[in-house]
Amino acid sequence: MRLNPELKVGVGGYLIVPESFIKTPSNLIKISELDEILVLRRFENTSSTKLEIQTVLWALEELC
């Protein structure tokens, strides 16, 4: 998560990795593979604590 407190704008994200990533040595995982499954969202009128909560709730909603 990244927040600009002056603008009250932040970005949160989540990454759901397949089981195969857990079994693969980290030096064999390509950044491009992670880019394909990384999901980001911009939140406005937020603070650091609020951004954390918003990101978790949003990620859970996406998973359901």
N, C-alpha and C positions, 0 to 999 in steps of 0.2 A: 504494500500500500504506500501511496505517496500523497502528501497533502501540502497545499499551499495555504497556510493559515490566514494570510492577509486577504486572499481572494475567497477563502472558505470553499475551495474546490479540491477534490481529491480523486484518486484513481485506486480502485480495489480490483483484485483479481483472484482467480482460483485456477488450480491445475489438478486435474484428475488423471492420474497415470495408470496405465494398464499393469497388471501383475507382472508382465514380462519386463517392465522397467525395473522392478524391484530385484529381479533375478539377474539383470544385466549389469556388469561392472560400469561404474559411472564414466570411465574414460571411453567407453564404447557408445555412449548415448550422444547423439548429435543434437546441437542446439536447435537446428531446424525442425527436429522431431517434436521438441517441446513447444516451439512457436506455434505449431499446428494445433496443439491442445490447450494452450494458455488462453483463458477468457478474461477480458478486462472490461471494466465499466467505469464511467465517470460519474461522480456524485457532486452535486452542488449544494451550497448552504450547509456545510458540514464542519465537524471538528474531528480531531484525531480519534477520540473515543467513539463518536457517532459513526465515523467512517468504518471503523473496525466492525461495529455491530451491523451496519448496513451491508457490508461486504459478506459477512457470515450469513445473514438472513437471505440475501440475494442468491448466494451460492446454494443454500439449502432449497430455496424455491426452484431454482434451475434443475436441481437433482430430482425433485419430486415429480 
